[in-house]
Amino acid sequence: MRTPVNDLVGIKYPIFQGGMAWVATGELAAAVSKAGGLGIIGAGNAPADVVREEIKKVKSLTSNPFGVNVYYMSPFVDEVIQVVAEEKVPVVTTGAGNPGKHLPLLKENGCLVFPVVASVALAKRLERQGVDGLIAEGTECGGHVGELTTMVLVPQIVDAVDIPVIAAGGICDGRGVAAALSLGAVGVQVGTRFIACDECQCSPEYKKAILRAKERDAVVSGPKGHKVRSLKNKLTKQYEKLARNNASFEEMEKLGEGALRRAVKEGDIDNGSVMAGQVAAMITEIKPAKDIIEEMMQEAEEVISRLNSFK
């Protein structure tokens, strides 16, 4: 299956791996890239030297294209961008901010830039600034969320811009890929499904929580303007209690400090933030990244073939 993004990025399959903070390490990114997708390191709030080490790790494991997701609320964002440019990372995805001020530096160093967007207005603004493509992310996704679903967000952004659009949020199998392509996207970004893969370095407890998840377990909680989708547990219940008591933004922010790391690295799935999308309920086994991608592509082709038979 080839779309315009295959040739633009230099990948076999039109699949980006989500740049999940703490989860998307060099090992996972390399595995996805080796399998023909675009593996992406999640920089999160990590210092620049840590991000550089993860980049070098990927380069030591594969010569295929890969990316780094830059989180614009990180206190190290300027330093991380400098490292990404120096290392000439093939693709940069961005979240929680506008990468406009860094575009000249990234372009000078051959980086393709794909910001994550959750609105048509931001998509248009970023296209004018000269980004190479967009990742339209619906509220079904794990982590920080917008308000529009993938089903309605993607076609609106596709209609509003003339650059490639990648669909994200609620995609974990070939049916999701086929649906995204039918909405006008040229590829998909997949996050939660890659948590439950062999090469993901997160705690076994985090992976088991994904496998146990039911259809209503991925809930949205947190302070206004910074809400995230994660699996319900003691932490999300604490957020709900604070919200009922009209707690301050600062109080809610304090509750979430270090919560993602506790879940991903320490395996504390009761008090940590088990970020995951609504597709968690569809994930039933842990597999190698290569198997996940190849099965996803095969199913997508079967779905498209079946739809064509209806003519």
LUMDRENTOR-411681 format. One record per residue (C-alpha): residue number from 1; residue in three letters; chain; x negated, z, y. Coordinates in nm, 4 decimals, always signed. Layout:
BEGIN
SELO  pos  code  unit        c1        c3        c2
SELO  NUM   ala     A         X         Z         Y
...
end
This chain:
BEGIN
SELO  pos  code  unit        c1        c3        c2
SELO    1   met     A   +0.0000   +0.0000   +0.0000
SELO    2   arg     A   -0.1551   -0.1111   +0.3265
SELO    3   thr     A   -0.0358   -0.0524   +0.6811
SELO    4   pro     A   -0.2134   -0.1031   +1.0157
SELO    5   val     A   -0.3589   +0.2487   +0.9984
SELO    6   asn     A   -0.5553   +0.1685   +0.6825
SELO    7   asp     A   -0.7726   -0.0843   +0.8633
SELO    8   leu     A   -0.7833   +0.1084   +1.1911
SELO    9   val     A   -0.9173   +0.4244   +1.0276
SELO   10   gly     A   -1.0838   +0.2688   +0.7231
SELO   11   ile     A   -0.8872   +0.4480   +0.4521
SELO   12   lys     A   -0.7381   +0.3289   +0.1242
SELO   13   tyr     A   -0.4036   +0.5063   +0.1586
SELO   14   pro     A   -0.2034   +0.5769   +0.4781
SELO   15   ile     A   -0.2173   +0.9534   +0.4286
SELO   16   phe     A   -0.3655   +1.2062   +0.6714
SELO   17   gln     A   -0.4198   +1.5615   +0.5483
SELO   18   gly     A   -0.2965   +1.8225   +0.7924
SELO   19   gly     A   -0.5654   +2.0079   +0.9897
SELO   20   met     A   -0.4506   +2.3562   +0.8912
SELO   21   ala     A   -0.6558   +2.6387   +1.0460
SELO   22   trp     A   -0.8455   +2.8480   +0.7866
SELO   23   val     A   -0.7005   +2.6282   +0.5082
SELO   24   ala     A   -0.8438   +2.2847   +0.5894
SELO   25   thr     A   -1.2107   +2.3473   +0.5132
SELO   26   gly     A   -1.4826   +2.0935   +0.4459
SELO   27   glu     A   -1.4163   +2.1104   +0.0724
SELO   28   leu     A   -1.0508   +2.0138   +0.1088
SELO   29   ala     A   -1.1184   +1.7461   +0.3711
SELO   30   ala     A   -1.3894   +1.5891   +0.1550
SELO   31   ala     A   -1.1644   +1.5859   -0.1527
SELO   32   val     A   -0.8824   +1.4091   +0.0329
SELO   33   ser     A   -1.1204   +1.1559   +0.1889
SELO   34   lys     A   -1.2867   +1.0848   -0.1448
SELO   35   ala     A   -0.9400   +1.0241   -0.2913
SELO   36   gly     A   -0.8661   +0.7542   -0.0311
SELO   37   gly     A   -0.6775   +0.9531   +0.2333
SELO   38   leu     A   -0.8050   +1.0975   +0.5592
SELO   39   gly     A   -0.9302   +1.4496   +0.5036
SELO   40   ile     A   -0.9220   +1.6661   +0.8158
SELO   41   ile     A   -1.1083   +1.9874   +0.8982
SELO   42   gly     A   -0.8928   +2.2434   +1.0810
SELO   43   ala     A   -1.1071   +2.3832   +1.3653
SELO   44   gly     A   -0.8469   +2.6405   +1.4679
SELO   45   asn     A   -1.0083   +2.9172   +1.6724
SELO   46   ala     A   -1.3463   +2.8793   +1.5003
SELO   47   pro     A   -1.6638   +2.8698   +1.7131
SELO   48   ala     A   -1.8428   +2.5373   +1.7502
SELO   49   asp     A   -2.1272   +2.6252   +1.5122
SELO   50   val     A   -1.8797   +2.7001   +1.2327
SELO   51   val     A   -1.7051   +2.3667   +1.2901
SELO   52   arg     A   -2.0402   +2.1875   +1.2814
SELO   53   glu     A   -2.1183   +2.3427   +0.9427
SELO   54   glu     A   -1.7841   +2.2226   +0.8026
SELO   55   ile     A   -1.8525   +1.8710   +0.9374
SELO   56   lys     A   -2.1938   +1.8681   +0.7703
SELO   57   lys     A   -2.0340   +1.9878   +0.4487
SELO   58   val     A   -1.7969   +1.6906   +0.4446
SELO   59   lys     A   -2.0785   +1.4484   +0.5223
SELO   60   ser     A   -2.2769   +1.5879   +0.2287
SELO   61   leu     A   -1.9839   +1.5329   -0.0078
SELO   62   thr     A   -1.8540   +1.1893   +0.0942
SELO   63   ser     A   -1.9362   +0.8894   +0.3110
SELO   64   asn     A   -1.5664   +0.8100   +0.3594
SELO   65   pro     A   -1.3947   +0.8577   +0.6971
SELO   66   phe     A   -1.2715   +1.2078   +0.7814
SELO   67   gly     A   -1.1397   +1.3933   +1.0822
SELO   68   val     A   -1.1359   +1.7222   +1.2713
SELO   69   asn     A   -0.8236   +1.8809   +1.4161
SELO   70   val     A   -0.8982   +2.0423   +1.7529
SELO   71   tyr     A   -0.6713   +2.3288   +1.8581
SELO   72   tyr     A   -0.6378   +2.3280   +2.2371
SELO   73   met     A   -0.5506   +2.6982   +2.2615
SELO   74   ser     A   -0.8892   +2.7883   +2.1131
SELO   75   pro     A   -1.1303   +2.9634   +2.3512
SELO   76   phe     A   -1.4017   +2.7346   +2.2107
SELO   77   val     A   -1.2243   +2.4026   +2.2618
SELO   78   asp     A   -1.4826   +2.2515   +2.5000
SELO   79   glu     A   -1.7728   +2.3438   +2.2720
SELO   80   val     A   -1.5889   +2.2146   +1.9638
SELO   81   ile     A   -1.5201   +1.8814   +2.1344
SELO   82   gln     A   -1.8895   +1.8543   +2.2199
SELO   83   val     A   -1.9838   +1.9112   +1.8543
SELO   84   val     A   -1.7258   +1.6601   +1.7326
SELO   85   ala     A   -1.8640   +1.4007   +1.9736
SELO   86   glu     A   -2.2274   +1.4728   +1.8818
SELO   87   glu     A   -2.1467   +1.4441   +1.5116
SELO   88   lys     A   -1.9507   +1.1226   +1.5801
SELO   89   val     A   -1.6550   +1.2355   +1.3728
SELO   90   pro     A   -1.4509   +0.9208   +1.2927
SELO   91   val     A   -1.1073   +1.0675   +1.3752
SELO   92   val     A   -0.9980   +1.3551   +1.5978
SELO   93   thr     A   -0.6462   +1.4951   +1.5801
SELO   94   thr     A   -0.5371   +1.7447   +1.8429
SELO   95   gly     A   -0.2672   +2.0064   +1.8797
SELO   96   ala     A   -0.1275   +2.2562   +2.1314
SELO   97   gly     A   -0.2526   +2.0707   +2.4361
SELO   98   asn     A   -0.3442   +1.7462   +2.6097
SELO   99   pro     A   -0.6844   +1.5970   +2.5149
SELO  100   gly     A   -0.6905   +1.3704   +2.8207
SELO  101   lys     A   -0.9956   +1.5270   +2.9865
SELO  102   his     A   -1.1999   +1.4820   +2.6698
SELO  103   leu     A   -1.0991   +1.1241   +2.5880
SELO  104   pro     A   -1.3933   +0.9560   +2.7685
SELO  105   leu     A   -1.6490   +1.1636   +2.5759
SELO  106   leu     A   -1.4754   +1.1090   +2.2426
SELO  107   lys     A   -1.4366   +0.7354   +2.3007
SELO  108   glu     A   -1.8018   +0.7014   +2.4005
SELO  109   asn     A   -1.8944   +0.8428   +2.0620
SELO  110   gly     A   -1.6631   +0.6214   +1.8592
SELO  111   cys     A   -1.3962   +0.8812   +1.7800
SELO  112   leu     A   -1.0385   +0.7671   +1.7231
SELO  113   val     A   -0.7952   +1.0156   +1.8775
SELO  114   phe     A   -0.4536   +1.0985   +1.7271
SELO  115   pro     A   -0.2760   +1.3855   +1.9094
SELO  116   val     A   +0.0106   +1.5701   +1.7421
SELO  117   val     A   +0.3287   +1.5392   +1.9506
SELO  118   ala     A   +0.6785   +1.6826   +1.9286
SELO  119   ser     A   +0.8417   +1.4997   +2.2195
SELO  120   val     A   +0.8857   +1.1466   +2.3515
SELO  121   ala     A   +0.7668   +1.2441   +2.6992
SELO  122   leu     A   +0.4309   +1.3687   +2.5735
SELO  123   ala     A   +0.3937   +1.0637   +2.3489
SELO  124   lys     A   +0.4346   +0.8277   +2.6471
SELO  125   arg     A   +0.1920   +1.0268   +2.8600
SELO  126   leu     A   -0.0761   +1.0248   +2.5913
SELO  127   glu     A   -0.0354   +0.6525   +2.5305
SELO  128   arg     A   -0.0991   +0.5907   +2.9015
SELO  129   gln     A   -0.4124   +0.8050   +2.8797
SELO  130   gly     A   -0.5500   +0.5805   +2.6054
SELO  131   val     A   -0.5185   +0.7613   +2.2727
SELO  132   asp     A   -0.5431   +0.5464   +1.9581
SELO  133   gly     A   -0.2326   +0.6728   +1.7809
SELO  134   leu     A   +0.0104   +0.9623   +1.7584
SELO  135   ile     A   +0.1214   +1.2101   +1.4935
SELO  136   ala     A   +0.4938   +1.2740   +1.5419
SELO  137   glu     A   +0.5538   +1.6144   +1.3857
SELO  138   gly     A   +0.9038   +1.7385   +1.3106
SELO  139   thr     A   +1.0139   +2.1000   +1.2996
SELO  140   glu     A   +1.0127   +2.1032   +0.9181
SELO  141   cys     A   +0.6350   +2.1467   +0.9273
SELO  142   gly     A   +0.4415   +2.4656   +0.8683
SELO  143   gly     A   +0.2608   +2.6437   +1.1508
SELO  144   his     A   +0.3493   +2.5817   +1.5150
SELO  145   val     A   +0.6785   +2.3960   +1.5448
SELO  146   gly     A   +0.8793   +2.1916   +1.7925
SELO  147   glu     A   +1.2566   +2.1565   +1.7991
SELO  148   leu     A   +1.3323   +1.8042   +1.6716
SELO  149   thr     A   +1.3452   +1.7100   +1.3056
SELO  150   thr     A   +1.1174   +1.4415   +1.1651
SELO  151   met     A   +1.4172   +1.2171   +1.0958
SELO  152   val     A   +1.5114   +1.1955   +1.4640
SELO  153   leu     A   +1.1718   +1.2436   +1.6290
SELO  154   val     A   +0.9753   +0.9685   +1.4536
SELO  155   pro     A   +1.2004   +0.6692   +1.5343
SELO  156   gln     A   +1.2330   +0.7784   +1.8970
SELO  157   ile     A   +0.8566   +0.7937   +1.9392
SELO  158   val     A   +0.8094   +0.4658   +1.7493
SELO  159   asp     A   +1.0519   +0.2998   +1.9919
SELO  160   ala     A   +0.8834   +0.4554   +2.2960
SELO  161   val     A   +0.5200   +0.3541   +2.2354
SELO  162   asp     A   +0.3154   +0.0544   +2.1232
SELO  163   ile     A   +0.0439   +0.2421   +1.9328
SELO  164   pro     A   +0.0465   +0.3518   +1.5656
SELO  165   val     A   +0.2644   +0.6507   +1.4807
SELO  166   ile     A   +0.2005   +0.8829   +1.1870
SELO  167   ala     A   +0.4993   +1.0865   +1.0635
SELO  168   ala     A   +0.4553   +1.4556   +0.9832
SELO  169   gly     A   +0.6794   +1.7425   +0.8824
SELO  170   gly     A   +0.8772   +1.7642   +0.5595
SELO  171   ile     A   +0.6665   +1.5156   +0.3599
SELO  172   cys     A   +0.5183   +1.6067   +0.0224
SELO  173   asp     A   +0.5950   +1.3190   -0.2147
SELO  174   gly     A   +0.6430   +0.9431   -0.2347
SELO  175   arg     A   +1.0052   +0.9636   -0.1263
SELO  176   gly     A   +0.8903   +1.1189   +0.1991
SELO  177   val     A   +0.6301   +0.8467   +0.2459
SELO  178   ala     A   +0.8886   +0.5721   +0.1926
SELO  179   ala     A   +1.1290   +0.7448   +0.4330
SELO  180   ala     A   +0.8593   +0.7736   +0.7013
SELO  181   leu     A   +0.7743   +0.4050   +0.6730
SELO  182   ser     A   +1.1423   +0.3155   +0.7021
SELO  183   leu     A   +1.1542   +0.5107   +1.0289
SELO  184   gly     A   +0.8783   +0.2920   +1.1709
SELO  185   ala     A   +0.5742   +0.5089   +1.1039
SELO  186   val     A   +0.2580   +0.3451   +0.9670
SELO  187   gly     A   +0.1495   +0.6509   +0.7705
SELO  188   val     A   +0.2141   +1.0171   +0.7032
SELO  189   gln     A   +0.0437   +1.3487   +0.7577
SELO  190   val     A   +0.0788   +1.5988   +0.4734
SELO  191   gly     A   -0.0101   +1.9658   +0.5059
SELO  192   thr     A   +0.1665   +2.2139   +0.2807
SELO  193   arg     A   +0.1316   +2.0013   -0.0339
SELO  194   phe     A   -0.2474   +2.0142   -0.0022
SELO  195   ile     A   -0.2480   +2.3943   +0.0084
SELO  196   ala     A   -0.1487   +2.3797   -0.3580
SELO  197   cys     A   -0.4397   +2.1655   -0.4708
SELO  198   asp     A   -0.7488   +2.2554   -0.6701
SELO  199   glu     A   -0.9944   +2.1895   -0.3881
SELO  200   cys     A   -0.8164   +2.4070   -0.1318
SELO  201   gln     A   -1.0290   +2.7187   -0.0753
SELO  202   cys     A   -0.7483   +2.9548   +0.0295
SELO  203   ser     A   -0.6637   +3.2652   -0.1723
SELO  204   pro     A   -0.4853   +3.2220   -0.5081
SELO  205   glu     A   -0.2096   +3.4500   -0.3776
SELO  206   tyr     A   -0.1384   +3.2064   -0.0927
SELO  207   lys     A   -0.1063   +2.9192   -0.3387
SELO  208   lys     A   +0.1206   +3.1234   -0.5669
SELO  209   ala     A   +0.3442   +3.2056   -0.2688
SELO  210   ile     A   +0.3889   +2.8319   -0.2080
SELO  211   leu     A   +0.4832   +2.7728   -0.5721
SELO  212   arg     A   +0.7380   +3.0586   -0.5658
SELO  213   ala     A   +0.9041   +2.9506   -0.2413
SELO  214   lys     A   +1.2754   +2.8671   -0.2379
SELO  215   glu     A   +1.4552   +2.6271   -0.0053
SELO  216   arg     A   +1.5269   +2.8858   +0.2683
SELO  217   asp     A   +1.2037   +3.0825   +0.2548
SELO  218   ala     A   +1.0119   +2.8906   +0.5254
SELO  219   val     A   +1.1388   +3.0574   +0.8430
SELO  220   val     A   +1.0486   +3.0379   +1.2119
SELO  221   ser     A   +0.9318   +3.3532   +1.3901
SELO  222   gly     A   +0.6962   +3.4741   +1.6610
SELO  223   pro     A   +0.6878   +3.4917   +2.0414
SELO  224   lys     A   +0.8755   +3.2386   +2.2517
SELO  225   gly     A   +0.6723   +2.9244   +2.3056
SELO  226   his     A   +0.4389   +3.0057   +2.0164
SELO  227   lys     A   +0.6753   +3.0186   +1.7220
SELO  228   val     A   +0.5462   +2.9277   +1.3784
SELO  229   arg     A   +0.7037   +2.8412   +1.0461
SELO  230   ser     A   +0.5856   +3.0584   +0.7598
SELO  231   leu     A   +0.7200   +3.2048   +0.4375
SELO  232   lys     A   +0.9371   +3.5097   +0.4981
SELO  233   asn     A   +0.7741   +3.8440   +0.4238
SELO  234   lys     A   +0.7180   +4.1840   +0.5872
SELO  235   leu     A   +0.5494   +4.0193   +0.8865
SELO  236   thr     A   +0.8404   +3.7848   +0.9633
SELO  237   lys     A   +1.0808   +4.0807   +0.9322
SELO  238   gln     A   +0.8721   +4.2716   +1.1855
SELO  239   tyr     A   +0.8962   +3.9743   +1.4215
SELO  240   glu     A   +1.2733   +3.9698   +1.3766
SELO  241   lys     A   +1.2915   +4.3415   +1.4587
SELO  242   leu     A   +1.0812   +4.2968   +1.7727
SELO  243   ala     A   +1.2989   +4.0048   +1.8824
SELO  244   arg     A   +1.6165   +4.2136   +1.8410
SELO  245   asn     A   +1.4587   +4.4853   +2.0551
SELO  246   asn     A   +1.3567   +4.2375   +2.3265
SELO  247   ala     A   +0.9870   +4.3108   +2.2763
SELO  248   ser     A   +0.7390   +4.1677   +2.5246
SELO  249   phe     A   +0.5393   +3.8516   +2.4618
SELO  250   glu     A   +0.2205   +4.0605   +2.4499
SELO  251   glu     A   +0.3632   +4.2928   +2.1850
SELO  252   met     A   +0.4634   +4.0019   +1.9639
SELO  253   glu     A   +0.1278   +3.8301   +2.0139
SELO  254   lys     A   -0.0552   +4.1474   +1.9121
SELO  255   leu     A   +0.1427   +4.1643   +1.5881
SELO  256   gly     A   +0.0189   +3.8184   +1.4929
SELO  257   glu     A   -0.3513   +3.8756   +1.5605
SELO  258   gly     A   -0.5514   +3.7852   +1.2511
SELO  259   ala     A   -0.2348   +3.7347   +1.0474
SELO  260   leu     A   -0.3186   +3.3838   +0.9252
SELO  261   arg     A   -0.6653   +3.4852   +0.8122
SELO  262   arg     A   -0.5232   +3.7853   +0.6246
SELO  263   ala     A   -0.3018   +3.5543   +0.4219
SELO  264   val     A   -0.5435   +3.2641   +0.3687
SELO  265   lys     A   -0.8686   +3.4513   +0.3083
SELO  266   glu     A   -0.7669   +3.8010   +0.2013
SELO  267   gly     A   -0.4567   +3.7074   +0.0053
SELO  268   asp     A   -0.2309   +3.9501   +0.1939
SELO  269   ile     A   +0.0909   +3.7536   +0.1610
SELO  270   asp     A   +0.3080   +4.0518   +0.2592
SELO  271   asn     A   +0.1582   +4.1287   +0.5984
SELO  272   gly     A   -0.0217   +3.8010   +0.6687
SELO  273   ser     A   +0.1178   +3.4776   +0.8088
SELO  274   val     A   +0.1817   +3.2490   +0.5113
SELO  275   met     A   +0.2211   +2.9318   +0.7136
SELO  276   ala     A   +0.4040   +2.6634   +0.5168
SELO  277   gly     A   +0.6581   +2.3894   +0.5758
SELO  278   gln     A   +1.0068   +2.3622   +0.4327
SELO  279   val     A   +0.8704   +2.1367   +0.1566
SELO  280   ala     A   +0.7130   +2.4445   -0.0035
SELO  281   ala     A   +1.0260   +2.4703   -0.2148
SELO  282   met     A   +0.9516   +2.1258   -0.3608
SELO  283   ile     A   +0.5998   +2.2140   -0.4763
SELO  284   thr     A   +0.5805   +2.3397   -0.8338
SELO  285   glu     A   +0.2208   +2.2954   -0.9485
SELO  286   ile     A   -0.1403   +2.2920   -0.8364
SELO  287   lys     A   -0.3249   +1.9630   -0.8861
SELO  288   pro     A   -0.6429   +1.7886   -0.7718
SELO  289   ala     A   -0.6097   +1.6158   -0.4333
SELO  290   lys     A   -0.6739   +1.2807   -0.6013
SELO  291   asp     A   -0.3766   +1.3235   -0.8362
SELO  292   ile     A   -0.1491   +1.4316   -0.5516
SELO  293   ile     A   -0.2341   +1.1261   -0.3434
SELO  294   glu     A   -0.2144   +0.8733   -0.6257
SELO  295   glu     A   +0.1182   +1.0101   -0.7516
SELO  296   met     A   +0.2548   +1.0077   -0.3973
SELO  297   met     A   +0.1567   +0.6453   -0.3468
SELO  298   gln     A   +0.2898   +0.5348   -0.6841
SELO  299   glu     A   +0.6240   +0.7021   -0.6200
SELO  300   ala     A   +0.6455   +0.5492   -0.2710
SELO  301   glu     A   +0.5918   +0.2015   -0.4122
SELO  302   glu     A   +0.8553   +0.2639   -0.6806
SELO  303   val     A   +1.1052   +0.3802   -0.4173
SELO  304   ile     A   +1.0406   +0.0767   -0.1971
SELO  305   ser     A   +1.0700   -0.1558   -0.4984
SELO  306   arg     A   +1.3999   +0.0039   -0.5960
SELO  307   leu     A   +1.5357   -0.0370   -0.2442
SELO  308   asn     A   +1.4317   -0.4011   -0.2401
SELO  309   ser     A   +1.6293   -0.4552   -0.5613
SELO  310   phe     A   +1.9493   -0.3716   -0.3723
SELO  311   lys     A   +1.9303   -0.6974   -0.1761
end
